[in-house]
Amino acid sequence: MHAFILHAHTRPEQAEAFERLFRAHVEPSRAEPGCIEYHMLRDAQDPTLFIFYEVWASPEAFAEHTALPHMRAFHEKRMDYLRRDFEVRQIEMLSPAGAARA
């Protein structure tokens, strides 16, 4: 599996636009064949901080996701939304993905 946590520190005036943009991508991303987990979160104390928790079946599945036209277009314009570039931390899964699903 390929898993990571991504922090996106948005510009204050772009936080709502960023949220609208990525809320629309959550369900389509979850429907991709290689997606195991895809979560978008917003920090309760800092509304300009968005956190993504993603687990993909493989690095190749994630590469397919990032190659989609809407993801490529966002990546090219990401700094219009962000104060600084993404902070990405690779993580190791120590528990089963989707454990809370019934």
C-alpha positions as CSV (number, residue, x, y, z in Angstrom):
1,M,0.0,0.0,0.0
2,H,0.9,3.6,-0.5
3,A,-0.3,5.8,2.4
4,F,0.4,9.4,3.5
5,I,-0.9,12.4,5.3
6,L,-0.9,15.7,3.5
7,H,-1.1,19.2,5.0
8,A,-2.4,22.0,2.9
9,H,-1.9,25.5,4.4
10,T,-4.2,27.7,2.4
11,R,-4.1,31.4,2.0
12,P,-6.9,32.8,4.3
13,E,-8.8,34.3,1.5
14,Q,-8.6,31.1,-0.5
15,A,-9.7,28.6,2.3
16,E,-13.4,28.5,1.3
17,A,-12.6,28.1,-2.4
18,F,-10.1,25.3,-1.6
19,E,-12.7,23.5,0.5
20,R,-15.4,23.8,-2.3
21,L,-12.9,22.5,-4.9
22,F,-11.7,19.5,-3.0
23,R,-15.1,18.5,-1.5
24,A,-16.1,17.9,-5.0
25,H,-13.2,15.5,-5.6
26,V,-13.7,13.3,-2.5
27,E,-16.3,10.9,-3.8
28,P,-14.8,10.6,-7.3
29,S,-11.4,9.9,-5.7
30,R,-12.9,7.3,-3.4
31,A,-14.5,5.6,-6.5
32,E,-11.1,5.2,-8.2
33,P,-10.1,1.5,-8.4
34,G,-6.8,1.9,-6.5
35,C,-8.3,4.0,-3.7
36,I,-8.5,2.4,-0.3
37,E,-9.0,5.4,1.9
38,Y,-9.5,9.1,1.1
39,H,-10.3,11.6,3.7
40,M,-10.4,15.4,3.7
41,L,-10.3,17.1,7.1
42,R,-10.1,20.7,8.2
43,D,-8.3,21.7,11.4
44,A,-10.8,23.0,14.1
45,Q,-8.4,25.6,15.4
46,D,-6.8,26.7,12.2
47,P,-9.5,26.9,9.4
48,T,-6.7,27.5,6.8
49,L,-5.2,24.1,7.4
50,F,-6.6,21.1,5.5
51,I,-5.4,17.6,6.1
52,F,-5.7,14.7,3.7
53,Y,-5.4,11.1,4.8
54,E,-5.0,8.9,1.8
55,V,-4.3,5.2,1.3
56,W,-3.8,3.8,-2.2
57,A,-3.3,0.2,-3.3
58,S,0.1,1.0,-4.7
59,P,2.3,3.9,-5.7
60,E,1.1,3.2,-9.3
61,A,-2.5,3.6,-8.3
62,F,-1.7,7.0,-6.7
63,A,0.2,8.0,-9.8
64,E,-2.9,7.2,-11.9
65,H,-4.9,9.5,-9.6
66,T,-2.4,12.4,-9.8
67,A,-2.4,12.0,-13.6
68,L,-6.1,12.7,-14.0
69,P,-6.8,16.0,-15.8
70,H,-8.4,17.7,-12.8
71,M,-5.6,16.7,-10.5
72,R,-2.9,17.9,-13.0
73,A,-4.8,21.2,-13.5
74,F,-5.0,21.8,-9.7
75,H,-1.3,20.9,-9.2
76,E,-0.3,23.6,-11.8
77,K,-2.4,26.2,-9.9
78,R,-2.0,25.0,-6.4
79,M,0.1,28.0,-5.2
80,D,-2.9,30.3,-6.0
81,Y,-4.6,28.6,-3.0
82,L,-1.6,27.7,-0.8
83,R,0.6,29.8,1.5
84,R,3.4,27.2,1.1
85,D,3.6,23.9,-0.8
86,F,2.1,20.7,0.5
87,E,3.7,19.0,3.5
88,V,3.5,15.2,2.8
89,R,4.4,12.5,5.3
90,Q,4.5,8.9,4.2
91,I,3.0,6.7,6.8
92,E,3.1,3.0,7.4
93,M,-0.3,1.3,7.9
94,L,-0.2,-0.6,11.2
95,S,-4.0,-1.4,11.3
96,P,-6.3,-2.6,8.6
97,A,-7.7,0.0,6.2
98,G,-11.4,0.7,6.5
99,A,-11.6,-1.0,10.0
100,A,-14.5,1.2,11.0
101,R,-16.6,0.2,8.0
102,A,-19.5,-2.2,8.7
